[in-house]
């Protein structure tokens, strides 16, 4: 494991691929690898791309990566695919969609399974971002499934979230009200050469004017760094709307400039540090739940398994609350002793 970590930190893409495979499969030793890599993170810009299916997310990501490479930057892309109900693996696999960057080793593409996780993101995704960051990628782009409002989980991983909306999609724009509207730092009307683009931009603008928060980095008093006297507590990021025609590369440069503007905003207001704190807090909570669930599953098995407890509840010999108290009793005793 130590040699694998050293190879990754030395810039070997084969080691990066092996590490992400271990992370995704939760192979023995993956936790030690992620722990070792964590000390080498904090330099990559993490961008989340989400939106409804058919909005052109993959095409835009492809063009983004190509533009970043032209500027001399390195890029890592994690595309979250729907999970297969049979294998748990990505349904679409390693999709051949990064046409502009085929053969470029400095654009590392990986398709990962959502594994049934709400929001299309699994814990493995966060760990894969850690690996790409430690590897030295300048930009890490996370493209989500685009399954609807559950995509809010993207905010736990990305510094900047861009929401794509296809033109003339009144239903898609209305869907944003269900929750995904609140997470966007930038809104992109892709395929802006199609009929209905102007109307979609206007609908988005009207909806954003009535939004109570300014993106998932809305600058409330608690999120503003007091170190910059030029930044007032009332300053807030107003999510811009960018029009693109990704398949022709139109508007991509403006989009990247807007991403840069948001990054500058985060640095100026202290939002980046606050976002990092929120990200680590969410990750710790998730890991605690996962590990606690495993411990409790083992204790439940030791006590005869779930079926045996259900039988006693069905026979009205006990009740679900008492069962939970009994299962948790050893854990409570250990904690009390500590």
C-alpha positions as CSV (number, residue, x, y, z in Angstrom):
1,X,0.0,0.0,0.0
2,X,2.8,2.4,0.8
3,X,4.4,1.8,-2.6
4,X,1.1,2.4,-4.3
5,X,0.7,5.7,-2.5
6,X,4.3,6.7,-3.4
7,X,3.7,5.9,-7.0
8,X,0.5,7.9,-7.1
9,X,2.2,10.9,-5.5
10,X,5.0,10.5,-8.0
11,X,2.5,11.1,-10.8
12,X,2.0,7.6,-12.1
13,X,-1.5,7.4,-13.7
14,X,-1.5,3.6,-13.4
15,X,-1.2,3.9,-9.6
16,X,-4.0,6.5,-9.6
17,X,-6.3,4.1,-11.6
18,X,-5.5,1.3,-9.2
19,X,-6.1,3.4,-6.1
20,X,-9.5,4.6,-7.4
21,X,-10.4,1.0,-8.2
22,X,-9.6,0.0,-4.7
23,X,-11.6,2.9,-3.4
24,X,-14.6,2.1,-5.5
25,X,-14.5,-1.6,-4.6
26,X,-13.8,-0.8,-0.9
27,X,-10.9,-3.3,-1.1
28,X,-8.8,-4.1,2.0
29,X,-6.5,-1.2,2.8
30,X,-8.3,1.5,0.9
31,X,-9.0,3.5,4.1
32,X,-5.3,3.6,4.9
33,X,-4.6,4.8,1.4
34,X,-7.1,7.6,1.6
35,X,-5.8,8.6,5.0
36,X,-2.2,8.8,3.7
37,X,-3.3,10.8,0.6
38,X,-5.4,13.3,2.7
39,X,-2.2,15.1,3.8
40,X,-1.4,15.9,0.2
41,X,-4.7,17.5,-0.7
42,X,-6.1,21.0,-0.8
43,X,-4.8,22.4,-4.1
44,X,-7.4,21.2,-6.6
45,X,-10.4,23.3,-7.7
46,X,-13.4,21.0,-7.5
47,X,-16.3,21.7,-9.9
48,X,-19.7,20.0,-9.8
49,X,-21.7,19.7,-13.0
50,X,-25.3,18.6,-12.6
51,X,-28.7,19.0,-14.3
52,X,-31.5,17.1,-16.0
53,X,-30.7,14.3,-18.4
54,X,-30.2,15.5,-21.9
55,X,-28.9,18.9,-20.9
56,X,-25.5,18.2,-22.4
57,X,-23.4,17.7,-19.3
58,X,-20.9,15.3,-20.8
59,X,-20.3,17.4,-23.9
60,X,-19.7,20.5,-21.7
61,X,-17.3,18.6,-19.4
62,X,-15.4,17.4,-22.5
63,X,-15.0,21.0,-23.8
64,X,-14.1,22.3,-20.3
65,X,-11.3,19.7,-20.0
66,X,-10.0,20.6,-23.5
67,X,-9.9,24.4,-22.6
68,X,-8.2,23.7,-19.3
69,X,-5.6,21.6,-21.1
70,X,-5.0,24.4,-23.7
71,X,-4.1,26.6,-20.7
72,X,-1.6,24.1,-19.4
73,X,-3.8,22.7,-16.6
74,X,-4.3,19.1,-15.7
75,X,-7.8,17.7,-15.2
76,X,-9.5,14.8,-13.5
77,X,-13.1,13.9,-14.3
78,X,-15.4,11.7,-12.2
79,X,-18.7,10.8,-14.0
80,X,-21.3,9.3,-11.7
81,X,-23.3,6.8,-13.5
82,X,-26.6,5.0,-12.4
83,X,-25.9,1.8,-10.5
84,X,-26.7,-1.5,-12.1
85,X,-29.3,-3.3,-9.9
86,X,-27.4,-6.6,-10.5
87,X,-23.7,-5.8,-10.2
88,X,-23.7,-2.4,-8.4
89,X,-21.4,-1.2,-11.1
90,X,-21.8,1.7,-13.4
91,X,-24.4,1.0,-16.1
92,X,-22.7,3.1,-18.7
93,X,-19.2,2.0,-17.7
94,X,-16.2,4.0,-19.0
95,X,-18.2,6.0,-21.5
96,X,-16.5,7.0,-24.7
97,X,-17.5,10.6,-24.5
98,X,-14.3,12.6,-23.8
99,X,-13.6,12.8,-27.6
100,X,-11.7,16.1,-27.4
101,X,-9.2,14.6,-24.9
102,X,-8.8,11.1,-26.2
103,X,-5.2,9.9,-25.6
104,X,-4.3,12.9,-23.3
105,X,-2.9,11.4,-20.1
106,X,-3.3,14.7,-18.4
107,X,-7.1,14.3,-18.6
108,X,-7.9,11.4,-16.3
109,X,-11.5,10.2,-16.8
110,X,-13.2,7.8,-14.5
111,X,-16.8,6.6,-14.6
112,X,-18.1,5.5,-11.2
113,X,-21.3,3.8,-9.9
114,X,-23.6,5.8,-7.7
115,X,-24.2,2.5,-5.8
116,X,-27.8,3.5,-5.0
117,X,-26.6,6.5,-3.0
118,X,-29.1,9.4,-2.9
119,X,-27.9,12.3,-4.9
120,X,-25.9,10.1,-7.3
121,X,-22.9,10.3,-5.1
122,X,-21.3,7.7,-2.9
123,X,-18.7,7.9,-0.2
124,X,-16.3,6.4,-2.8
125,X,-16.7,9.6,-4.9
126,X,-15.4,11.8,-2.1
127,X,-12.4,9.5,-1.7
128,X,-11.8,9.4,-5.4
129,X,-11.7,13.3,-5.4
130,X,-9.1,13.0,-2.6
131,X,-7.0,10.7,-4.8
132,X,-7.1,13.1,-7.8
133,X,-6.4,16.1,-5.6
134,X,-3.4,14.4,-4.0
135,X,-2.2,13.2,-7.5
136,X,-1.9,16.9,-8.4
137,X,-4.8,17.5,-10.7
138,X,-5.4,21.2,-11.0
139,X,-9.2,20.8,-11.7
140,X,-11.4,17.9,-10.6
141,X,-14.8,17.9,-12.3
142,X,-17.6,15.7,-10.8
143,X,-20.5,15.1,-13.2
144,X,-23.6,13.7,-11.6
145,X,-26.3,11.4,-12.8
146,X,-28.8,14.2,-13.2
147,X,-31.6,12.4,-11.5
148,X,-33.4,15.4,-9.9
149,X,-33.4,17.2,-6.6
150,X,-31.4,14.5,-4.9
151,X,-28.4,15.9,-6.7
152,X,-28.0,18.3,-3.8
153,X,-25.4,15.9,-2.5
154,X,-23.0,17.4,-5.0
155,X,-22.5,20.4,-2.7
156,X,-20.7,18.1,-0.2
157,X,-18.0,17.5,-2.8
158,X,-17.6,20.6,-5.0
159,X,-16.3,24.1,-4.5
160,X,-18.5,25.4,-7.3
161,X,-21.8,23.9,-8.6
162,X,-23.0,24.5,-12.1
163,X,-26.6,23.5,-13.0
164,X,-27.3,22.8,-16.6
165,X,-30.8,23.4,-18.1
166,X,-31.7,22.6,-21.7
167,X,-33.7,25.3,-23.5
168,X,-37.4,25.3,-23.9
169,X,-37.8,22.9,-21.0
170,X,-40.4,24.6,-18.9
171,X,-40.9,21.4,-16.9
172,X,-37.2,21.2,-16.2
173,X,-37.1,24.8,-15.0
174,X,-40.1,24.2,-12.8
175,X,-38.3,21.1,-11.4
176,X,-35.6,23.3,-10.1
177,X,-38.0,24.8,-7.6
178,X,-38.0,21.4,-5.9
179,X,-34.6,21.8,-4.4
180,X,-31.8,21.8,-7.0
181,X,-32.3,25.6,-7.6
182,X,-30.9,26.2,-4.1
183,X,-27.5,24.5,-4.8
184,X,-26.5,26.2,-8.1
185,X,-23.7,28.8,-8.0
186,X,-23.8,29.1,-11.8
187,X,-26.7,28.2,-14.1
188,X,-25.9,27.2,-17.7
189,X,-28.5,27.2,-20.5
190,X,-26.8,24.8,-22.8
191,X,-27.8,24.2,-26.5
192,X,-28.6,27.9,-26.5
193,X,-28.9,27.9,-30.3
194,X,-32.2,26.0,-30.0
195,X,-35.6,27.6,-29.9
196,X,-36.8,28.5,-26.4
197,X,-33.4,29.4,-25.0
198,X,-34.3,33.0,-24.4
199,X,-37.4,32.0,-22.6
200,X,-35.5,29.6,-20.4
201,X,-33.0,32.3,-19.5
202,X,-35.8,34.6,-18.5
203,X,-37.6,31.9,-16.4
204,X,-34.3,31.2,-14.6
205,X,-33.7,34.9,-14.0
206,X,-37.2,35.3,-12.5
207,X,-36.8,32.3,-10.3
208,X,-33.4,33.4,-9.0
209,X,-34.6,36.8,-8.1
210,X,-37.0,35.2,-5.6
211,X,-34.4,32.8,-4.2
212,X,-33.7,33.4,-0.5
213,X,-30.1,32.1,-0.6
214,X,-27.3,32.8,-3.0
215,X,-26.1,29.3,-3.9
216,X,-24.8,26.8,-1.5
217,X,-22.1,29.4,-0.7
218,X,-24.6,32.2,0.0
219,X,-22.7,34.6,2.2
220,X,-24.5,34.7,5.5
221,X,-22.8,36.4,8.4
222,X,-21.4,33.1,9.7
223,X,-19.7,32.3,6.3
224,X,-18.0,35.6,5.8
225,X,-14.3,35.9,6.8
226,X,-13.7,38.9,9.0
227,X,-10.1,39.2,7.7
228,X,-11.1,41.3,4.7
229,X,-12.3,44.7,5.6
230,X,-13.5,45.3,2.0
231,X,-16.0,42.5,2.3
232,X,-19.3,43.4,3.9
233,X,-21.6,40.9,5.6
234,X,-24.3,41.8,3.1
235,X,-22.2,40.7,0.1
236,X,-23.6,37.6,-1.6
237,X,-22.9,35.7,-4.8
238,X,-25.6,36.4,-7.3
239,X,-25.7,33.2,-9.5
240,X,-25.1,34.2,-13.1
241,X,-26.7,32.5,-16.1
242,X,-24.4,31.5,-18.9
243,X,-25.5,30.4,-22.4
244,X,-23.4,27.8,-24.2
245,X,-23.5,25.6,-27.2
246,X,-21.1,23.0,-25.9
247,X,-21.0,20.8,-29.0
248,X,-19.5,23.7,-30.9
249,X,-17.5,25.1,-28.0
250,X,-19.4,28.3,-27.9
251,X,-19.7,30.0,-24.5
252,X,-17.3,27.6,-22.8
253,X,-14.6,30.2,-22.3
254,X,-17.1,32.5,-20.7
255,X,-18.3,29.7,-18.5
256,X,-14.7,29.0,-17.3
257,X,-14.3,32.7,-16.6
258,X,-17.5,32.6,-14.5
259,X,-16.2,29.6,-12.6
260,X,-13.0,31.5,-11.9
261,X,-15.0,34.5,-10.7
262,X,-16.8,32.3,-8.2
263,X,-13.5,30.8,-7.0
264,X,-12.2,34.4,-6.4
265,X,-15.4,35.2,-4.5
266,X,-14.9,32.2,-2.2
267,X,-11.3,33.2,-1.5
268,X,-12.3,36.8,-0.9
269,X,-15.2,36.1,1.5
270,X,-13.8,33.0,3.3
271,X,-16.4,30.9,1.7
272,X,-13.9,28.3,0.5
273,X,-12.7,27.6,4.0
274,X,-16.2,27.4,5.3
275,X,-17.1,25.0,2.4
276,X,-14.2,22.8,3.3
277,X,-15.3,22.7,6.9
278,X,-18.8,21.7,5.9
279,X,-17.4,19.1,3.5
280,X,-15.3,17.4,6.2
281,X,-18.2,17.6,8.7
282,X,-20.5,15.9,6.2
283,X,-17.8,13.3,5.4
284,X,-17.2,12.5,9.1
285,X,-20.9,12.2,9.8
286,X,-21.3,9.8,6.8
287,X,-18.4,7.6,7.9
288,X,-19.7,7.5,11.4
289,X,-23.0,6.3,10.2
290,X,-21.4,3.7,7.9
291,X,-19.1,2.3,10.6
292,X,-21.7,2.4,13.3
293,X,-24.1,0.5,11.1
294,X,-21.5,-2.2,10.5
295,X,-20.9,-2.5,14.2
296,X,-24.6,-2.7,15.0
297,X,-25.1,-5.3,12.2
298,X,-22.5,-7.4,13.8
299,X,-24.0,-7.1,17.3
300,X,-27.5,-7.9,15.8
301,X,-26.1,-11.0,14.2
302,X,-24.4,-12.0,17.5
303,X,-27.8,-11.8,19.3
304,X,-29.4,-14.2,16.8
305,X,-30.1,-12.0,13.8
306,X,-32.9,-9.7,12.8
307,X,-35.4,-12.4,12.0
308,X,-35.3,-13.7,15.6
309,X,-36.1,-10.3,17.0
310,X,-38.9,-9.8,14.4
311,X,-40.4,-13.1,15.5
312,X,-40.5,-11.9,19.1
313,X,-42.1,-8.6,18.1
314,X,-44.7,-10.5,15.9
315,X,-45.5,-12.7,18.9
316,X,-46.0,-9.5,21.0
317,X,-43.4,-10.7,23.4
318,X,-41.5,-7.4,23.0
319,X,-41.6,-4.3,20.8
320,X,-39.2,-2.6,18.3
321,X,-38.1,0.1,20.8
322,X,-37.1,-2.6,23.3
323,X,-35.3,-4.6,20.6
324,X,-33.2,-1.5,19.7
325,X,-32.4,-0.8,23.4
326,X,-31.2,-4.4,23.8
327,X,-29.0,-4.3,20.7
328,X,-27.5,-1.0,21.7
329,X,-27.0,-1.9,25.4
330,X,-23.4,-3.3,24.9
331,X,-22.4,-0.2,23.0
332,X,-23.8,2.1,25.6
333,X,-22.0,0.1,28.3
334,X,-18.7,0.5,26.5
335,X,-19.2,4.2,26.0
336,X,-20.1,4.7,29.7
337,X,-17.0,2.8,30.8
338,X,-14.9,5.1,28.6
